[in-house]
Amino acid sequence: MASYNTSRLVMLYLFATFLSLGFIPFEAHASSESFTFIEFNIAFVLGLSLPVLLIVFIIKPKPTIKKRLPVLLTLALLGLLYSLSFFPKNHLYLSLIFSGLLFQIISYWSCNYPVIDKASAISFKLKNSLFIALFSIFILLLWTDFISISMAWLILASLQIILTLSYVWLSRQTSREVNVRSISLLTINVAFATGVYFWLAGSLSLNLLVGMSVIAYLLAMANGCWHIVTTLITRENEQQILATMPQAQISYDPTTNLPNYQYALSLFEHSIAINDSARYAVIICKPIDFQQINSVLGHHNSDILLLQLAYSLQQSIVNNTELLNFSTQESPVRIARLQGLHFLLVIDVSQTKHNENVIIEQLCKDLALAVPGPMSFKSFSSYFKLAFGVAFLGKDSLNVTEVIAYAEDALLQAEKEQQLVSFFNQDIALFNQQQLHKMEQLKLAIEQKSLQWHLQPQVKVQSKQLISFEMQVNWQRQDNELLSLDEMLLIADQSGDTYALSLQIINQAFKALVELQHLNLAIPVAIKLSDQSLLEPDLVDYIEQQSKAHGIDCQLLTVEVQEAILLMSSPQAKASIDQLKSLGISIVIDQFSGSYEALRYIRRMAVNGIKIDCYSLATVTAGSSDKAIINALITLTRKMNLPLIGTNINAIAVEEMFIAMGGEFGQGQRYSSGITLEELPPWLTAWHKQYPDQA
């Protein structure tokens, strides 16, 4: 393969050289006339540049330099030579303009090698603007008498060299090849700029200026061709190494027959190494409804459907050459399987002329449509739905494994928001970091027992008689953010500290009962337990131990549970509730919705009360559906002879509306926002003083 490519390059070069001879202006008696030194260099540049430019334009794969740069460089040099040869009257201004253009193009070329690190790459728009502005200022200075021509050239050269040095300094952490090429072109340019300055000062002859211009051009072109050739040789050698890789090193997932994570990762990193100018987007997809299929068919049978899915996806993208090929065989494989149900695709967006996000979104839509439906196994059929997460190498991260992780984070976001595709952004990463920080802080707060505990009274709304208290907890974070119990439980579920938090709630509830007993007030204290804690096998034993340790009857404890756990039909949940009731603990359904399933549960299993949220009553309007729902629930529970507590009764108007509907028990800031154990005695004194009939 290498020898074939070499022969093809040689043939193209000879053909282009022969073709370029037609552009050289020979007169009929050219043999009897002598060329001037400048005309000889014009012919030399034409004869050399045309085959080189032809190779640059037709060679495959495409070179990693901008094609316009060698073209503009050639035109600038030819313009300089023609102005010196054929426009002697105006050659000073024209030659300086073309010299400045030649100088600018070489400088621009030295700042145009691909840099992967986005932090050290100068913005293309800013760089282009600086080059154009600098050249425009130079033209303006030439046509004014404000400064001399020599000084105008010195200003252009100095500023441009400073700009190039800035780029070299910013890109010093990139590959050694980029540094060498940039510094080489900078050296060429400094020598050329010095020669032009001495020519303007009369210290350098015209022929020497022409020679230096041509030499600068040749060195710049040689530098670019060196870059092209070394890149092609590297690609060719790497492809040969990859093609001869032992098959034992190529690992496939046994379920889907796709390359597995380790092999796909190594091949991805290998592709980056041999083509560091490419820009890749990582796409992670998964069937979001596959867990249900697993539970119905079992893993062995559901793997057959997963194989069908993988085959359909692979067939739909096998001819998409923009996607990375994960196979060394003749038939390309454009998709790999990661851990679990995640699949990996990598798309090269370097050559696209359209918006990258639009291209990727269209690819994801095509993949989603490629999934056949329904997919069947024996008598079972199911439709697969896909979700996609996308992250960019070099934009979101320079590390391959980190980019894959970011794409998986974006996939989670797509699932959460029920979107087809989600692109990773730093807000997701920031949110994840904040969540991790909250989890660490909450774990520490639970271990150090630094949470804030208080009681909120539950009363008869008409007579203001105290019927019970609810133990509540807040967490004051270091940034002064105050989190409620519900917010804490969400974080604790992720950190695995839910049960530890629940044990502290139970312990604080018994301490509150002891304090109430000392105050001769034998009323219950309610606690809210999460679904996860309720399923812990040691929960009931711990409550019984705390009851004995504090000398408090369990009948004074009320456990509030979410409606969702009652509808799980879990034997373990039912057993835990039965054990709690056997200790005399009251069970109350929190945030009752009035759904048909919940009502069926209430009929099957007796509970001691329900709670409904009355927060919406503060903003209801005439004929509001929220008001009608609360009214219906109050009427229903009264007919069932089931106590109902309205929560979030925070204002007198809400209380009056609740009473008008027939509500009997209430809880909220209308009665107290929260009482610590230390504040409990004076608060009770003030309460009984305000409502003496309940003393």
C-alpha positions in Angstrom: 0.0 0.0 0.0 2.8 2.4 0.9 4.7 1.8 -2.4 1.5 2.3 -4.4 0.9 5.7 -2.7 4.5 6.7 -3.4 4.2 5.8 -7.1 1.0 7.7 -7.3 2.6 10.8 -5.8 5.5 10.7 -8.2 3.3 10.3 -11.2 1.1 13.2 -10.1 4.2 15.4 -9.5 5.6 14.7 -13.0 2.2 15.3 -14.6 1.8 18.6 -12.8 5.3 19.7 -13.7 4.7 19.0 -17.4 1.4 20.8 -17.2 2.9 23.8 -15.5 5.4 24.4 -18.4 2.5 25.6 -20.4 2.1 28.6 -18.1 5.7 29.9 -18.6 5.7 32.7 -21.2 8.4 31.7 -23.8 8.9 33.9 -26.8 9.7 32.6 -30.3 13.3 33.6 -30.0 13.7 32.9 -26.3 16.9 31.0 -27.0 18.6 34.1 -28.3 17.5 36.3 -25.4 18.5 36.1 -21.8 16.2 36.2 -18.9 16.6 38.8 -16.1 17.1 37.4 -12.6 13.6 38.4 -11.6 12.0 36.8 -14.7 14.0 33.6 -14.1 12.6 33.5 -10.5 9.1 34.0 -11.8 9.5 31.0 -14.1 11.0 29.0 -11.3 8.2 29.8 -8.9 5.6 28.9 -11.5 7.3 25.7 -12.4 7.6 24.7 -8.8 4.4 25.9 -7.2 1.8 24.5 -9.7 2.6 20.8 -9.1 2.9 21.3 -5.4 -0.5 23.1 -5.3 -2.0 20.4 -7.5 -0.8 17.7 -5.0 -2.2 19.7 -2.1 -5.6 19.9 -3.7 -6.1 16.3 -4.9 -4.2 14.2 -2.3 -6.3 12.0 0.0 -6.8 12.1 2.9 -7.1 15.8 3.1 -4.0 17.6 4.5 -4.4 19.2 7.9 -3.3 22.7 6.6 -5.6 25.2 5.0 -5.4 24.9 1.2 -5.8 28.7 0.8 -2.5 29.4 2.5 -0.1 27.9 -0.1 -2.2 29.4 -2.9 -2.2 32.9 -1.3 1.5 32.6 -0.6 2.3 31.8 -4.2 0.2 34.7 -5.5 1.8 37.1 -3.1 5.3 36.1 -4.2 4.4 36.3 -7.9 2.8 39.7 -7.3 6.0 40.9 -5.6 8.2 39.6 -8.5 6.0 41.1 -11.2 5.9 44.5 -9.5 9.6 44.6 -9.2 10.1 43.5 -12.9 7.3 45.2 -14.8 6.3 48.3 -12.8 9.6 50.1 -12.1 7.9 53.5 -11.5 5.6 52.2 -8.8 7.6 49.2 -7.8 8.4 50.6 -4.3 4.8 50.8 -3.1 3.5 47.8 -4.9 6.5 45.7 -3.9 6.0 46.7 -0.2 2.3 45.8 -0.4 3.1 42.4 -1.8 6.1 42.0 0.6 3.7 42.8 3.5 1.2 40.3 2.2 3.9 37.7 1.9 5.1 38.4 5.4 1.6 38.3 6.8 0.7 35.0 5.1 3.8 33.2 6.4 3.0 34.6 9.9 -0.6 33.5 9.6 0.6 30.0 8.5 2.8 29.7 11.6 -0.2 30.5 13.8 -2.5 28.1 11.9 -1.4 24.6 13.0 -4.1 22.8 14.8 -4.0 23.1 18.6 -6.2 20.7 20.6 -6.1 22.6 23.9 -9.0 25.1 23.6 -7.5 27.1 26.5 -4.3 27.9 24.6 -5.8 28.3 21.1 -6.3 31.9 19.8 -9.9 32.4 18.6 -9.9 32.3 14.8 -12.1 35.3 14.5 -9.9 37.3 16.8 -6.8 36.2 15.0 -8.2 37.0 11.6 -9.3 40.4 12.7 -5.9 41.2 14.1 -4.2 40.2 10.8 -6.6 42.2 8.7 -6.4 45.2 11.0 -2.6 45.1 11.0 -2.3 44.9 7.3 -4.9 47.7 6.8 -2.9 50.0 9.1 0.3 49.2 7.1 -1.4 50.1 3.8 -2.7 53.4 5.4 0.8 54.3 6.7 2.3 53.7 3.2 0.0 56.3 1.6 0.4 59.0 4.3 3.4 61.2 5.0 3.0 60.8 8.7 6.0 58.4 8.9 8.6 57.1 6.5 8.2 53.9 4.5 10.9 52.2 6.4 9.2 53.0 9.7 5.9 51.7 8.4 7.5 48.4 7.5 9.2 48.3 10.9 5.9 48.8 12.7 4.2 46.0 10.6 7.1 43.6 11.2 7.4 44.3 14.9 3.7 44.0 15.7 3.3 40.9 13.6 6.3 39.2 15.2 5.0 40.0 18.6 1.6 38.5 17.6 3.3 35.3 16.3 5.5 35.0 19.4 2.3 35.3 21.6 0.8 32.4 19.7 4.0 30.3 20.1 4.0 31.0 23.8 0.3 30.1 24.3 0.7 26.9 22.3 3.9 25.8 24.0 2.1 23.0 25.9 1.0 21.3 22.6 2.8 18.8 20.5 6.5 19.2 19.8 5.7 19.1 16.0 3.4 22.2 16.3 6.1 24.1 18.2 8.9 23.2 15.7 6.9 24.2 12.7 5.7 27.5 14.2 9.2 28.5 15.3 10.6 27.5 11.9 8.2 29.7 10.1 8.7 32.5 12.6 12.5 32.3 12.0 12.0 32.4 8.2 9.8 35.5 8.6 12.1 37.4 10.8 14.9 36.9 8.2 12.6 38.0 5.4 11.5 41.1 7.3 15.1 42.0 8.1 16.0 41.7 4.5 13.2 44.0 3.3 14.2 46.6 6.0 17.8 46.7 4.8 16.7 46.9 1.2 14.6 50.0 2.0 17.6 51.4 3.8 19.8 50.9 0.7 22.0 48.3 2.3 20.6 45.4 0.2 20.5 45.0 -3.6 17.4 44.2 -5.5 18.6 40.8 -6.6 19.4 39.9 -3.0 15.8 40.9 -2.0 14.4 38.8 -4.8 16.6 35.9 -3.7 15.6 36.2 0.0 11.9 36.4 -1.0 12.1 33.2 -3.1 14.0 31.5 -0.4 11.5 32.5 2.3 8.7 31.2 0.0 10.5 27.9 -0.7 11.2 27.3 3.0 7.6 28.1 4.0 6.3 25.7 1.3 8.8 23.1 2.3 7.6 23.4 5.9 4.0 22.9 4.8 4.9 19.9 2.5 6.9 18.4 5.3 3.9 18.6 7.5 1.7 16.9 4.8 4.2 14.1 4.1 4.9 13.3 7.7 1.2 13.2 8.5 0.5 10.9 5.6 3.4 8.6 6.5 2.3 8.5 10.1 -1.3 7.6 9.1 0.0 4.9 6.6 2.2 3.3 9.2 -0.4 3.4 11.9 -3.0 1.8 9.6 -0.5 -1.0 8.7 0.1 -1.6 12.4 -3.6 -1.6 13.1 -4.3 -4.0 10.2 -1.7 -6.5 11.4 -2.9 -6.4 15.0 -3.5 -9.9 16.3 -7.1 -10.9 16.4 -6.7 -12.0 20.1 -6.4 -8.3 21.0 -9.8 -7.5 19.4 -12.5 -8.2 22.1 -16.2 -8.4 21.3 -19.2 -8.3 23.5 -20.6 -11.9 23.5 -24.3 -10.7 23.7 -24.3 -8.2 20.8 -21.2 -9.2 18.8 -20.0 -5.6 19.0 -16.6 -4.3 20.1 -16.5 -4.0 23.9 -15.6 -0.9 26.0 -11.8 -1.6 26.4 -11.2 -2.3 22.7 -13.4 0.7 21.5 -11.6 3.0 24.0 -8.1 1.9 22.8 -9.2 2.3 19.1 -10.6 5.7 19.8 -7.4 6.9 21.5 -5.4 5.4 18.6 -7.5 7.4 16.1 -6.8 10.6 18.0 -3.1 9.8 18.1 -2.8 9.4 14.3 -5.1 12.4 13.5 -4.7 15.0 16.1 -6.5 17.6 14.0 -9.8 15.8 14.0 -12.6 17.0 16.2 -14.8 14.2 17.7 -18.2 14.1 19.3 -19.0 11.1 21.6 -22.5 9.8 21.4 -23.9 7.4 24.1 -27.3 5.8 23.6 -29.4 3.3 25.4 -32.9 1.7 25.3 -34.6 3.5 28.1 -37.4 0.9 28.6 -35.3 -2.3 28.7 -35.5 -2.9 32.4 -39.1 -3.8 32.1 -38.3 -6.3 29.4 -35.6 -7.9 31.6 -38.1 -8.3 34.4 -40.6 -10.0 32.1 -38.3 -12.2 30.0 -35.3 -12.6 32.2 -31.7 -11.7 31.2 -31.1 -14.7 28.9 -34.1 -14.1 26.7 -33.9 -10.3 26.7 -30.3 -10.6 25.4 -31.8 -11.9 22.1 -33.8 -8.7 21.7 -30.7 -6.7 22.6 -28.9 -8.5 19.8 -31.7 -7.5 17.4 -31.4 -3.9 18.5 -27.6 -3.8 18.1 -27.9 -5.4 14.6 -30.5 -2.8 13.5 -28.4 0.1 14.7 -25.2 -1.2 13.1 -26.9 -1.8 9.7 -28.4 1.7 9.7 -25.0 3.5 10.1 -22.5 1.0 8.5 -22.0 3.3 5.4 -21.7 6.5 7.4 -18.0 7.3 6.9 -18.1 10.2 9.4 -18.5 7.7 12.2 -15.4 6.0 13.7 -14.8 2.4 12.5 -14.3 0.1 15.5 -13.2 -2.8 13.2 -10.1 -3.8 11.2 -12.1 -6.1 9.0 -13.4 -5.2 5.5 -16.9 -4.6 6.9 -16.9 -1.5 9.2 -18.4 -1.5 12.6 -19.6 1.9 13.7 -21.0 1.2 17.1 -19.5 -0.4 20.3 -21.1 -1.6 23.5 -20.1 -0.1 26.8 -21.1 -1.3 30.3 -24.7 -2.2 30.9 -27.1 -1.0 28.1 -25.0 1.9 26.9 -23.7 2.0 23.3 -20.9 4.2 21.9 -20.7 6.1 18.7 -17.9 8.5 17.7 -18.4 11.0 14.9 -15.8 13.2 13.3 -17.2 16.7 12.9 -14.0 18.2 11.5 -15.1 18.4 7.9 -18.8 19.4 8.4 -19.8 22.7 7.0 -23.1 22.7 9.0 -23.9 23.2 12.6 -22.5 20.3 14.6 -25.5 20.0 16.9 -27.9 19.8 13.9 -25.8 17.1 12.3 -25.7 15.0 15.5 -29.4 15.5 16.2 -30.3 14.3 12.7 -28.0 11.2 13.2 -29.8 10.4 16.5 -33.2 10.8 14.9 -32.1 8.4 12.1 -30.9 5.9 14.7 -34.2 6.1 16.6 -36.2 5.5 13.4 -33.9 2.6 12.5 -35.1 0.6 15.5 -37.7 -1.9 14.2 -41.0 -2.1 16.0 -42.3 -4.1 17.6 -39.3 -6.3 18.3 -40.6 -9.8 19.2 -39.4 -12.8 21.1 -41.8 -15.8 20.9 -45.1 -14.3 22.0 -43.6 -11.2 23.6 -43.4 -7.9 21.7 -42.0 -4.5 22.7 -41.1 -1.2 21.2 -37.6 0.1 22.0 -37.2 3.8 22.7 -33.7 5.3 22.6 -32.2 8.3 24.4 -28.9 9.9 23.5 -26.2 11.9 25.3 -23.5 13.9 23.5 -20.1 15.4 24.6 -17.3 16.8 22.5 -13.6 15.9 22.8 -11.6 19.1 23.1 -14.6 21.2 24.0 -15.9 19.5 27.1 -12.7 17.7 28.0 -9.4 16.5 26.5 -9.6 13.1 28.2 -11.4 10.3 26.3 -12.8 8.5 29.4 -13.9 11.8 30.8 -15.7 12.8 27.6 -17.5 9.4 27.6 -18.5 10.0 31.2 -19.8 13.5 30.3 -21.8 12.0 27.4 -23.3 9.5 29.9 -24.2 12.4 32.2 -26.0 14.1 29.2 -27.8 10.8 28.6 -29.1 10.8 32.2 -30.3 14.4 31.5 -32.1 13.2 28.4 -33.8 10.4 30.3 -34.8 12.8 33.1 -36.3 15.4 30.8 -37.7 12.7 28.4 -35.8 14.1 25.4 -34.3 12.2 22.5 -30.9 13.8 22.7 -29.1 16.0 25.3 -25.8 17.8 24.8 -23.5 18.0 27.8 -22.8 21.4 29.2 -20.9 22.7 32.2 -24.1 23.4 34.1 -24.6 19.6 34.3 -21.1 19.1 35.6 -21.5 22.0 38.0 -24.8 20.6 39.3 -23.1 17.1 39.8 -20.2 18.7 41.7 -22.7 20.6 43.8 -24.7 17.5 44.5 -21.5 15.6 45.5 -20.5 18.5 47.8 -24.0 18.5 49.4 -23.8 14.7 49.9 -20.4 15.0 51.6 -21.7 17.9 53.8 -24.9 16.0 54.8 -22.9 12.9 55.7 -20.7 15.0 57.9 -23.7 16.8 59.5 -25.4 13.4 60.3 -22.2 12.0 61.8 -21.6 15.2 63.9 -25.3 15.4 64.8 -25.4 19.0 63.8 -28.9 19.1 62.3 -31.5 21.5 63.6 -34.5 19.8 65.3 -37.9 21.4 66.1 -41.5 20.5 66.7 -44.5 21.8 64.8 -47.9 21.5 66.6 -51.0 19.8 65.2 -54.2 21.3 66.5 -58.0 21.2 66.3 -58.5 24.2 64.1 -61.6 25.5 65.8 -60.8 25.0 69.5 -57.0 25.2 69.1 -56.6 22.1 71.3 -53.1 20.5 70.9 -53.5 16.9 69.6 -49.8 16.1 68.7 -46.5 17.4 67.4 -44.5 16.5 64.3 -40.7 16.2 64.6 -39.1 18.2 61.9 -35.5 18.8 60.9 -33.7 21.5 59.0 -30.1 21.6 57.8 -28.2 24.9 57.7 -25.5 24.4 55.1 -22.2 26.3 55.2 -23.4 28.6 52.4 -26.5 29.5 54.6 -28.8 27.5 52.4 -31.6 26.0 54.6 -32.8 22.6 53.4 -36.0 20.9 54.6 -36.4 17.2 55.4 -37.8 16.4 52.0 -34.8 18.0 50.3 -32.4 16.3 52.7 -34.0 12.9 51.9 -33.3 13.4 48.2 -29.7 14.0 48.9 -29.5 11.2 51.5 -31.0 8.7 49.0 -28.0 9.4 46.7 -25.4 9.2 49.4 -26.8 6.2 51.1 -27.4 8.0 54.4 -31.2 7.8 54.5 -31.4 5.2 57.2 -28.8 7.0 59.4 -30.9 10.1 59.1 -34.1 8.2 60.0 -32.5 6.7 63.1 -31.7 10.3 64.3 -35.2 11.4 63.6 -36.5 8.5 65.8 -34.1 9.3 68.5 -35.1 12.9 68.6 -38.8 12.0 68.6 -38.3 10.0 71.8 -36.3 12.8 73.4 -39.3 15.1 72.6 -41.7 12.6 74.1 -39.6 12.5 77.3 -39.7 16.4 77.5 -43.5 16.4 76.9 -43.9 13.8 79.7 -41.9 16.1 82.1 -44.4 18.9 81.2 -47.3 16.6 81.9 -48.5 16.6 78.3 -49.1 13.1 77.0 -49.7 13.7 73.3 -48.1 11.8 70.4 -45.1 12.9 68.3 -45.2 12.2 64.6 -42.1 11.4 62.5 -41.7 11.1 58.7 -39.8 8.1 57.4 -38.6 7.6 53.8 -39.7 4.6 51.8 -36.1 3.2 51.8 -35.9 3.4 55.6 -39.3 1.7 56.1 -37.9 -1.3 54.2 -34.9 -1.7 56.5 -35.2 -5.0 58.5 -33.8 -3.4 61.7 -36.1 -0.4 61.8 -38.8 -1.9 64.1 -36.2 -3.3 66.5 -34.5 0.1 66.8 -37.8 1.8 67.6 -38.5 -0.8 70.3 -35.1 -0.4 71.8 -35.5 3.4 71.9 -38.9 3.0 73.5 -37.4 0.9 76.3 -34.3 3.1 76.7 -36.4 6.3 77.2 -39.3 4.6 79.1 -41.8 5.8 76.6 -44.8 3.8 75.3 -44.7 3.3 71.5 -48.3 4.3 71.3 -47.2 7.9 71.6 -45.3 7.6 68.4 -46.9 8.2 65.0 -45.2 7.2 61.7 -46.0 9.1 58.6 -45.4 7.2 55.3 -45.6 8.2 51.7 -48.6 7.0 49.7 -46.2 5.5 47.1 -44.9 2.8 49.4 -48.4 1.6 50.2 -49.1 1.1 46.5 -45.9 -0.9 45.9 -47.7 -4.1 47.1 -44.3 -5.1 48.6 -44.5 -7.9 51.2 -41.6 -6.4 53.0 -43.3 -3.0 53.3 -46.6 -4.6 54.5 -44.6 -6.6 57.0 -42.9 -3.5 58.4 -46.2 -1.6 58.7 -47.8 -4.6 60.4 -44.9 -4.8 62.9 -45.1 -1.1 63.6 -48.9 -1.4 64.3 -48.3 -4.4 66.6 -46.2 -2.0 68.8 -49.2 0.3 69.0 -47.6 2.9 66.6 -50.1 4.9 64.6 -49.7 4.9 60.8 -50.7 8.1 58.9 -50.5 8.5 55.1 -48.6 11.7 54.1 -49.6 13.8 51.1 -52.7 11.7 50.4 -53.8 12.0 46.7 -57.2 10.3 46.9 -56.4 8.0 44.1 -58.4 4.9 43.5 -55.4 2.6 44.4 -54.9 4.5 47.7 -58.5 4.2 48.6 -58.4 0.5 48.0 -55.5 0.2 50.3 -57.2 2.1 53.0 -60.2 -0.3 52.8 -57.9 -3.3 53.0 -55.5 -2.1 55.7 -56.6 0.2 58.4 -54.6 3.4 58.9 -54.9 6.0 61.7 -55.2 9.1 59.6 -54.2 10.9 56.4 -52.6 14.3 55.6 -53.3 16.6 52.7 -51.5 19.6 51.6 -53.5 22.8 51.8 -50.8 25.1 50.4 -52.8 25.7 47.2 -55.7 27.2 49.2 -53.7 30.4 49.6 -53.9 31.2 45.9 -57.2 29.6 44.8 -59.8 31.4 42.8 -63.5 30.8 42.5 -64.2 27.5 40.9 -60.6 26.3 41.4 -60.0 22.6 40.9 -57.5 22.5 43.8 -60.2 23.7 46.2 -62.7 21.2 44.8 -60.2 18.3 45.3 -59.4 19.3 48.9 -63.1 19.8 49.6 -63.9 16.3 48.2 -61.1 14.6 50.2 -62.4 16.2 53.4 -65.9 15.1 52.7 -64.7 11.6 51.8 -62.6 11.1 54.9 -65.4 12.3 57.2 -67.7 9.7 55.7 -65.0 7.1 56.3 -64.6 8.3 59.9 -60.9 8.8 59.1 -59.0 11.7 60.8 -57.6 14.2 58.3 -54.8 16.7 59.0 -54.4 19.7 56.7 -50.8 20.8 56.3 -49.3 24.2 55.3 -52.1 26.2 56.9 -50.0 29.3 57.1 -52.5 32.1 57.2 -55.9 32.9 58.9 -57.6 33.0 55.5 -56.5 29.5 54.7 -57.6 28.3 58.1 -61.0 29.9 57.7 -61.4 28.3 54.2 -60.3 24.9 55.6 -62.8 25.1 58.5 -65.6 26.1 56.0 -64.9 22.9 54.1 -65.3 20.8 57.2 -61.6 20.4 58.1 -61.0 19.5 61.7 -57.2 19.2 62.3 -54.5 21.5 61.0 -50.7 22.1 61.0 -48.7 25.0 59.7 -47.1 28.4 60.4 -50.5 29.7 61.5 -49.8 27.9 64.8 -46.0 27.8 64.9 -43.1 27.7 62.4 -41.2 25.4 64.7 -40.3 25.0 68.4 -37.0 23.6 69.7 -37.0 21.4 72.9 -35.5 24.3 74.8 -38.3 26.6 73.6 -41.0 24.1 74.4 -41.9 25.0 78.0 -42.3 28.8 77.4 -44.1 28.2 74.2 -46.7 25.9 76.0 -47.1 28.5 78.7 -47.8 31.2 76.1 -50.1 28.9 74.1 -52.2 28.0 77.2 -52.3 31.7 78.1 -53.7 32.5 74.7 -56.1 29.6 74.7 -57.0 29.1 78.4 -59.8 26.6 77.7 -57.2 24.1 76.5 -54.9 24.4 79.5 
